[in-house]
Amino acid sequence: MSNLKYWLWLTGRKGLAGQAGMRVLAHFGSPEQAFFSDEGEYRMIPGVSDAACRSLCDKSLAEADRILGDCDRLGIRAVTMQDSVYPERLAAIHQPPMVLYMKGKAVNFDEEAAVAIVGTRDATPYGEWCAGMLSTQLVRSGALIVSGMAEGIDAAAVRGALRAGGRIACVLGGGIDVVYPRKHRELYEDVAAAGVLISEYPPGTEHMGRHFPVRNRIISGLSVGVIAVESRAFGGTMHTVGHALEQDRELFAVPGPIGAPTSEGTNRLIQEGAAKLILNADDVVCELIDRFPNRLRRKALPPLEQDVPRPAETGEGQTSSTVPVETPREKEVDRQPQVEYIDWQECKTKLTDDQFAVLAALGEKAMRSDDLIEASQIPARRVLSALTILQVQGYVAQEKGNLFRAAVRLKME
């Protein structure tokens, strides 16, 4: 196997994301051979850009040495595609990651009945309850849960697996040492102790908006089945669903109330026959048990209220899983406050570039911090810092559901 240092050098080359990096690897057979080649050889590889060729001509190993030092200091393992512990089911997908960074317990994914639980960050209490219930039941049935670490459905699934005794793998959109969102630090620590944290990004990498759609192929790639709990018609969950379908994974979906925006995507998957409707973990286990007879077991499930608490009742006597047909957008328009218009040139002199970019990205919409990171293409830490200052200065207000809305409008003329 090639020296790990050369794998880290290759994955750090600019312009080699996706298939381009795989073309280089296929052409040379190993990152070490690629390292000791020259520009003329690089330009013979189809589909490799001029910028990528110039990057390949940079033979500095300083960044690779830094990554190796960080991994050693932080207890992170770097696994390459040529390592025997690299999951075969992941290697078989389109554009597999050449290097995986892992922290926590060693997991042989090829022997595990790994089931991904995915869904919207803007989850309802009903969705969070479903994700926690399914995760808890699946772990007790012998499955390994795979998810992300975002707010909403991801976090609910992680907590459900931990509550049932662990067996959780979380795939991240940044470096394992960079906690995002910050309030999930304890979840990071719990998963690293009971399961495993995974990323294709080296230590120190910020969680960027563009990383999350790319990361989703790994979530489905490590799994044999994917459960969509709540999803709008478009978004990250549907990206994962698309990867799952391309990778020939079993696809399941939880039904939601008619007219609820957060169930539009999952209900449509069921309606079109792309996903199997499920009501509990046994609906999943019965589809997978023949492939994993030594891992999975069907068991009588306890009453749901004993398995995981149901959502609390609202003051009107309805459970909070009842989602009104009226959409959040309609509510926001009805009670949208009057705002002050300020000249953008004057505003820009008072704000840093990050703060101005975040304010401009908000426009007239209410957005979550994750959406702002994706829209502004600014690293997560800097967006959160900008939001804090903008709130202090009165330019941005935080609403229920961790939504942020501009308290001023930029006059662009």
C-alpha positions as CSV (number, residue, x, y, z in Angstrom):
1,M,0.0,0.0,0.0
2,S,1.2,3.5,-0.8
3,N,2.5,5.6,2.0
4,L,-0.4,7.5,3.8
5,K,1.4,10.8,3.3
6,Y,0.9,10.6,-0.4
7,W,-2.8,9.8,-0.1
8,L,-3.1,13.0,2.0
9,W,-1.1,14.9,-0.6
10,L,-3.4,13.7,-3.4
11,T,-6.7,14.5,-1.7
12,G,-5.4,18.0,-0.9
13,R,-4.9,18.9,-4.6
14,K,-7.2,21.6,-5.8
15,G,-9.4,20.8,-8.8
16,L,-9.5,17.1,-8.1
17,A,-12.8,16.8,-6.4
18,G,-15.1,14.0,-7.5
19,Q,-14.2,11.9,-10.5
20,A,-11.1,13.9,-11.4
21,G,-9.2,12.5,-8.4
22,M,-10.3,9.0,-9.2
23,R,-9.1,9.4,-12.8
24,V,-5.6,10.4,-11.4
25,L,-5.6,7.4,-9.1
26,A,-6.7,5.0,-11.9
27,H,-4.1,6.4,-14.3
28,F,-1.1,6.0,-11.9
29,G,-2.3,3.1,-9.7
30,S,-1.2,4.8,-6.5
31,P,-0.8,8.3,-5.0
32,E,2.9,7.8,-4.6
33,Q,3.3,7.1,-8.3
34,A,1.3,10.3,-9.1
35,F,3.5,12.3,-6.7
36,F,6.7,11.3,-8.6
37,S,5.3,12.0,-12.0
38,D,5.5,15.3,-14.0
39,E,3.3,17.8,-15.7
40,G,3.5,16.2,-19.1
41,E,2.1,12.9,-17.6
42,Y,-0.6,14.8,-15.8
43,R,-1.8,16.4,-19.0
44,M,-2.3,13.0,-20.6
45,I,-5.1,12.2,-18.1
46,P,-8.6,12.9,-19.6
47,G,-10.9,15.1,-17.6
48,V,-8.1,16.8,-15.5
49,S,-8.2,20.6,-15.7
50,D,-5.2,22.9,-16.1
51,A,-5.7,24.1,-12.6
52,A,-5.5,20.5,-11.3
53,C,-2.4,19.8,-13.3
54,R,-0.7,22.9,-11.7
55,S,-1.8,21.7,-8.3
56,L,-0.3,18.3,-8.9
57,C,3.0,19.9,-9.7
58,D,3.1,21.2,-6.2
59,K,5.2,18.6,-4.4
60,S,5.0,20.1,-0.9
61,L,4.1,17.6,1.8
62,A,3.8,20.2,4.6
63,E,0.0,20.0,4.7
64,A,0.1,16.2,4.7
65,D,2.5,16.4,7.7
66,R,0.2,18.8,9.5
67,I,-2.8,16.5,9.0
68,L,-0.8,13.4,10.2
69,G,0.2,15.4,13.3
70,D,-3.3,16.5,14.0
71,C,-4.6,13.0,13.6
72,D,-2.0,11.6,16.0
73,R,-2.8,14.4,18.6
74,L,-6.6,14.0,18.3
75,G,-6.8,10.2,18.2
76,I,-8.2,10.2,14.6
77,R,-7.5,7.3,12.2
78,A,-7.0,8.0,8.5
79,V,-8.2,5.1,6.3
80,T,-7.5,5.0,2.6
81,M,-9.3,3.1,-0.2
82,Q,-6.5,0.5,-0.3
83,D,-6.7,-0.3,3.4
84,S,-8.4,-3.6,4.3
85,V,-10.7,-1.9,6.8
86,Y,-12.1,0.5,4.2
87,P,-15.8,-0.5,3.7
88,E,-16.3,-2.4,0.4
89,R,-19.9,-1.2,0.1
90,L,-18.6,2.4,0.2
91,A,-15.8,1.7,-2.3
92,A,-18.5,0.5,-4.7
93,I,-20.4,3.8,-4.9
94,H,-19.9,6.5,-7.5
95,Q,-17.1,8.8,-6.4
96,P,-16.1,7.1,-3.1
97,P,-14.0,9.1,-0.8
98,M,-10.3,8.3,-1.2
99,V,-9.6,8.9,2.5
100,L,-11.8,8.6,5.5
101,Y,-11.1,10.1,8.9
102,M,-12.5,8.2,11.8
103,K,-12.7,8.7,15.6
104,G,-14.2,6.2,18.0
105,K,-14.8,2.5,17.8
106,A,-13.7,0.4,14.9
107,V,-16.7,-0.8,12.8
108,N,-16.8,-3.4,10.1
109,F,-19.6,-1.8,8.0
110,D,-19.6,-4.7,5.5
111,E,-20.9,-7.0,8.2
112,E,-23.3,-4.5,9.8
113,A,-27.0,-4.0,9.1
114,A,-26.4,-0.3,8.9
115,V,-29.6,1.8,8.5
116,A,-29.4,5.6,7.9
117,I,-32.0,7.9,9.4
118,V,-32.2,11.3,7.7
119,G,-34.5,14.3,7.6
120,T,-35.0,18.0,7.8
121,R,-33.1,20.3,10.2
122,D,-36.4,22.1,10.6
123,A,-38.1,19.1,12.2
124,T,-41.5,19.1,13.9
125,P,-41.9,17.5,17.4
126,Y,-43.7,14.6,15.5
127,G,-40.7,14.1,13.2
128,E,-38.2,14.2,16.1
129,W,-40.3,11.7,18.0
130,C,-40.4,9.4,15.0
131,A,-36.7,9.6,14.5
132,G,-35.9,8.9,18.1
133,M,-38.4,6.0,18.3
134,L,-37.2,4.3,15.1
135,S,-33.5,4.7,16.1
136,T,-34.1,3.3,19.6
137,Q,-36.1,0.3,18.2
138,L,-33.6,-0.4,15.4
139,V,-30.6,-0.5,17.8
140,R,-32.5,-2.9,20.1
141,S,-33.1,-5.1,17.0
142,G,-29.4,-5.2,16.2
143,A,-29.0,-2.5,13.6
144,L,-26.3,0.1,13.4
145,I,-27.6,3.6,12.9
146,V,-26.0,6.0,10.5
147,S,-26.8,9.7,10.4
148,G,-25.4,13.2,10.4
149,M,-25.0,15.6,13.3
150,A,-27.3,18.4,12.2
151,E,-30.2,19.8,14.2
152,G,-33.6,18.2,13.9
153,I,-34.0,14.6,12.6
154,D,-30.2,13.9,12.7
155,A,-29.9,14.8,16.4
156,A,-33.1,13.0,17.3
157,A,-31.8,9.8,15.7
158,V,-28.4,10.1,17.4
159,R,-30.0,10.5,20.8
160,G,-32.3,7.6,20.2
161,A,-29.4,5.3,19.4
162,L,-27.4,6.5,22.4
163,R,-30.4,6.0,24.6
164,A,-30.6,2.4,23.4
165,G,-26.9,1.6,24.0
166,G,-24.8,3.2,21.3
167,R,-24.3,1.6,17.8
168,I,-24.2,4.9,16.0
169,A,-22.0,6.2,13.2
170,C,-22.2,10.0,12.3
171,V,-20.9,11.3,9.0
172,L,-19.8,15.0,9.2
173,G,-19.5,17.8,6.8
174,G,-16.2,19.1,8.2
175,G,-13.3,18.1,10.3
176,I,-14.0,15.7,13.2
177,D,-12.4,18.2,15.6
178,V,-14.7,21.1,14.5
179,V,-17.9,20.8,16.4
180,Y,-21.0,21.9,14.4
181,P,-23.4,23.0,15.5
182,R,-21.6,24.1,18.6
183,K,-24.4,23.0,21.0
184,H,-23.8,19.4,19.9
185,R,-20.4,19.1,21.6
186,E,-21.7,16.6,24.1
187,L,-23.3,14.5,21.3
188,Y,-19.9,14.5,19.5
189,E,-18.2,13.2,22.6
190,D,-20.9,10.6,23.2
191,V,-20.8,9.3,19.7
192,A,-17.0,9.1,19.7
193,A,-17.2,7.1,23.0
194,A,-20.1,4.7,22.0
195,G,-19.8,4.7,18.2
196,V,-17.7,6.4,15.5
197,L,-17.4,9.8,13.9
198,I,-16.5,9.8,10.2
199,S,-15.5,12.5,7.7
200,E,-13.7,12.8,4.4
201,Y,-12.4,16.2,5.4
202,P,-9.2,16.4,7.4
203,P,-9.0,17.9,10.9
204,G,-9.5,21.6,11.1
205,T,-11.8,21.8,8.1
206,E,-14.8,24.1,8.6
207,H,-18.3,22.9,8.0
208,M,-19.2,24.6,4.7
209,G,-22.6,24.6,3.2
210,R,-21.4,22.9,0.0
211,H,-19.9,20.0,2.0
212,F,-23.2,18.7,3.2
213,P,-24.7,17.5,-0.2
214,V,-21.3,15.9,-0.9
215,R,-21.3,14.2,2.5
216,N,-24.7,12.7,1.9
217,R,-23.4,10.1,-0.6
218,I,-21.3,8.6,2.3
219,I,-24.3,8.4,4.7
220,S,-26.2,6.3,2.1
221,G,-23.1,4.5,0.9
222,L,-22.2,3.1,4.3
223,S,-25.8,1.9,4.8
224,V,-28.0,-0.9,3.4
225,G,-31.2,1.0,4.0
226,V,-32.2,4.7,4.3
227,I,-35.1,6.0,6.3
228,A,-36.5,9.5,5.4
229,V,-38.4,10.7,8.4
230,E,-39.4,14.3,7.4
231,S,-38.4,16.2,4.2
232,R,-39.6,19.0,2.0
233,A,-39.8,18.3,-1.7
234,F,-36.3,19.8,-2.2
235,G,-33.2,19.8,0.1
236,G,-30.5,17.8,1.7
237,T,-32.7,14.8,2.6
238,M,-33.8,14.4,-1.0
239,H,-30.1,14.5,-2.0
240,T,-29.5,11.6,0.3
241,V,-32.6,9.8,-1.1
242,G,-31.3,10.3,-4.6
243,H,-27.9,8.8,-3.7
244,A,-29.7,5.9,-2.0
245,L,-31.7,5.2,-5.1
246,E,-28.5,5.4,-7.3
247,Q,-26.7,3.0,-4.9
248,D,-29.6,0.5,-4.9
249,R,-30.2,0.9,-1.2
250,E,-33.5,0.0,0.5
251,L,-35.6,3.1,0.9
252,F,-38.1,3.7,3.6
253,A,-40.2,6.8,4.5
254,V,-42.4,7.9,7.5
255,P,-45.8,9.3,6.5
256,G,-46.7,12.7,7.7
257,P,-49.8,14.9,7.8
258,I,-51.3,16.0,4.5
259,G,-50.3,19.6,3.7
260,A,-47.4,19.7,6.2
261,P,-44.4,21.2,4.4
262,T,-42.0,19.0,6.3
263,S,-43.8,15.8,5.1
264,E,-44.2,16.8,1.4
265,G,-41.1,15.0,0.3
266,T,-41.6,11.8,2.3
267,N,-45.3,11.5,1.4
268,R,-44.4,12.0,-2.3
269,L,-41.8,9.2,-2.1
270,I,-44.4,6.8,-0.6
271,Q,-47.1,7.9,-3.2
272,E,-44.7,7.3,-6.1
273,G,-43.6,3.9,-4.8
274,A,-40.0,5.0,-4.4
275,A,-40.0,4.2,-0.6
276,K,-41.8,1.7,1.6
277,L,-44.1,3.2,4.2
278,I,-43.0,2.3,7.7
279,L,-44.6,2.6,11.1
280,N,-42.0,1.1,13.3
281,A,-38.6,-0.6,13.2
282,D,-40.0,-4.1,12.5
283,D,-41.2,-2.8,9.1
284,V,-37.5,-2.2,8.3
285,V,-36.1,-5.3,10.0
286,C,-38.4,-7.6,8.1
287,E,-36.9,-6.3,4.8
288,L,-33.3,-6.8,5.9
289,I,-33.2,-9.8,8.2
290,D,-32.6,-12.4,5.5
291,R,-29.4,-10.6,4.6
292,F,-28.3,-10.2,8.2
293,P,-29.7,-13.2,10.1
294,N,-26.8,-13.1,12.6
295,R,-27.2,-9.4,13.2
296,L,-30.9,-8.6,13.2
297,R,-33.7,-10.1,15.2
298,R,-37.4,-9.5,15.1
299,K,-38.9,-8.9,18.5
300,A,-42.1,-7.8,20.0
301,L,-42.0,-4.0,20.3
302,P,-43.2,-2.4,23.5
303,P,-46.0,0.1,23.4
304,L,-44.7,3.3,21.9
305,E,-45.2,5.4,25.0
306,Q,-42.9,3.0,26.9
307,D,-40.3,2.9,24.1
308,V,-39.8,6.6,23.8
309,P,-41.9,9.5,25.1
310,R,-44.5,10.9,22.8
311,P,-44.5,14.7,22.0
312,A,-46.0,16.7,24.8
313,E,-49.6,17.9,24.4
314,T,-50.2,21.5,23.4
315,G,-52.4,23.8,25.4
316,E,-55.3,23.2,23.0
317,G,-55.3,19.5,23.8
318,Q,-53.8,18.4,20.5
319,T,-50.5,16.6,20.3
320,S,-47.8,18.6,18.8
321,S,-47.4,15.9,16.1
322,T,-50.6,17.5,14.6
323,V,-49.2,19.9,12.0
324,P,-51.6,22.6,10.7
325,V,-52.1,22.8,7.0
326,E,-51.2,26.5,7.0
327,T,-47.5,26.8,6.1
328,P,-45.0,28.7,8.2
329,R,-44.5,31.1,5.3
330,E,-48.1,32.1,5.5
331,K,-47.9,32.8,9.2
332,E,-44.7,34.8,8.8
333,V,-46.3,37.0,6.1
334,D,-49.4,37.6,8.3
335,R,-47.3,38.9,11.2
336,Q,-44.3,40.4,9.5
337,P,-43.2,43.5,11.3
338,Q,-42.4,46.9,9.7
339,V,-38.7,47.3,9.1
340,E,-36.4,50.2,8.5
341,Y,-34.7,50.8,5.2
342,I,-31.0,51.8,5.4
343,D,-28.5,52.8,2.7
344,W,-26.3,49.8,1.9
345,Q,-23.2,52.0,1.5
346,E,-23.7,53.5,5.0
347,C,-24.4,50.0,6.4
348,K,-21.3,48.5,4.8
349,T,-19.0,51.0,6.5
350,K,-20.4,49.9,9.9
351,L,-20.1,46.1,9.2
352,T,-17.4,43.7,8.4
353,D,-17.5,41.9,5.1
354,D,-18.9,38.7,6.8
355,Q,-21.6,40.7,8.6
356,F,-22.7,42.5,5.4
357,A,-22.7,39.3,3.4
358,V,-24.9,37.5,6.0
359,L,-27.3,40.5,6.2
360,A,-27.5,40.6,2.4
361,A,-28.1,36.8,2.2
362,L,-31.1,37.1,4.6
363,G,-32.9,39.6,2.4
364,E,-36.6,39.4,3.3
365,K,-36.6,35.7,4.4
366,A,-36.3,34.0,7.8
367,M,-33.4,31.6,7.6
368,R,-31.7,29.0,9.8
369,S,-27.9,29.4,10.4
370,D,-27.2,26.3,8.3
371,D,-29.1,27.8,5.4
372,L,-27.1,31.1,5.8
373,I,-23.8,29.2,5.7
374,E,-24.9,27.5,2.5
375,A,-26.2,30.8,0.9
376,S,-23.2,32.9,1.9
377,Q,-20.5,30.3,1.4
378,I,-18.8,31.6,4.6
379,P,-17.4,29.1,7.2
380,A,-19.8,28.2,10.0
381,R,-17.9,29.8,12.8
382,R,-17.7,33.2,11.0
383,V,-21.4,33.1,10.1
384,L,-22.3,32.4,13.7
385,S,-20.1,35.2,14.9
386,A,-21.5,37.6,12.4
387,L,-25.1,36.7,13.5
388,T,-24.2,37.4,17.1
389,I,-22.9,40.9,16.3
390,L,-25.8,41.7,13.9
391,Q,-28.2,40.8,16.7
392,V,-26.4,43.0,19.2
393,Q,-26.5,45.9,16.7
394,G,-30.1,45.4,16.1
395,Y,-29.8,44.5,12.4
396,V,-31.0,40.9,12.9
397,A,-33.6,39.3,15.2
398,Q,-33.9,35.7,16.2
399,E,-37.3,34.0,16.0
400,K,-38.7,30.7,17.2
401,G,-37.3,27.6,15.7
402,N,-33.8,29.1,15.5
403,L,-34.8,31.3,12.6
404,F,-33.0,34.6,11.9
405,R,-34.7,37.5,10.2
406,A,-33.2,40.9,9.1
407,A,-34.6,43.7,11.2
408,V,-33.6,46.2,8.5
409,R,-33.8,46.3,4.7
410,L,-30.8,47.4,2.5
411,K,-31.7,50.3,0.2
412,M,-29.5,49.5,-2.9
413,E,-30.2,52.6,-4.9
